[in-house]
Amino acid sequence: MKKGLFALIVLVLSYAILAVGNNLGGGAAAGADAATLTATAKGDGGDVTVTVKTSGDKIVDVKA
C-alpha cells in the first residue's frame, strides 16, 4: 500500500513539475496561471486520487 501511494505521489508531482517547466520558456505570462492536476490509480484498498493545486510556479496544496 505504501509503495503504491508513494509511486502515485511521485508520478503526480513529476507531472506537476513537467507542466510548470514547460511554461518557463513562454512569454511574460509564463507560470502566472493557477492549475489543478488530478490523478487516480488503483491502490490495495481501492482507488487513490491525488489532487495537486499550483499557483504560478508554486505547489499550493496536495490532497490524497
C-alpha positions in Angstrom: 0.0 0.0 0.0 2.7 2.5 1.0 4.8 1.7 -2.1 1.8 2.2 -4.4 0.9 5.5 -2.7 4.5 6.7 -2.8 4.7 5.8 -6.6 1.4 7.7 -7.2 2.6 10.8 -5.4 5.9 10.7 -7.2 4.1 10.4 -10.5 1.7 13.3 -9.8 4.5 15.6 -8.6 6.6 14.7 -11.6 3.7 15.6 -13.9 3.3 18.9 -12.0 7.0 19.8 -12.3 6.9 19.0 -16.1 3.7 21.0 -16.6 5.3 24.0 -14.8 8.6 23.5 -16.5 7.0 23.6 -20.0 5.7 27.1 -19.3 9.0 28.6 -18.2 10.1 29.3 -21.8 7.0 31.3 -22.6 6.3 35.0 -22.5 5.5 37.3 -19.6 2.5 35.2 -18.6 4.5 32.1 -18.1 3.6 30.4 -14.7 1.0 33.1 -13.9 -2.0 30.7 -14.1 -3.3 28.5 -11.4 -3.8 24.9 -12.2 -5.4 21.9 -10.5 -3.9 18.5 -11.5 -5.7 15.2 -10.6 -4.6 11.6 -11.0 -6.2 8.4 -9.9 -4.6 5.0 -9.5 -5.6 1.6 -8.1 -4.4 1.0 -4.6 -4.6 -2.0 -2.3 -7.8 -0.7 -0.6 -9.4 0.8 -3.8 -8.7 3.8 -6.0 -6.4 6.5 -4.7 -6.9 10.0 -6.1 -4.3 12.8 -5.6 -5.0 16.4 -6.4 -2.2 19.0 -6.7 -3.1 22.7 -6.9 -0.5 25.1 -8.2 -0.3 28.9 -8.4 2.3 30.3 -10.7 5.4 28.2 -10.2 4.5 27.0 -6.6 2.6 24.0 -5.4 -0.1 25.4 -3.1 -1.9 22.2 -2.0 -1.7 18.4 -2.3 -4.6 16.2 -1.2 -4.8 12.4 -1.4 
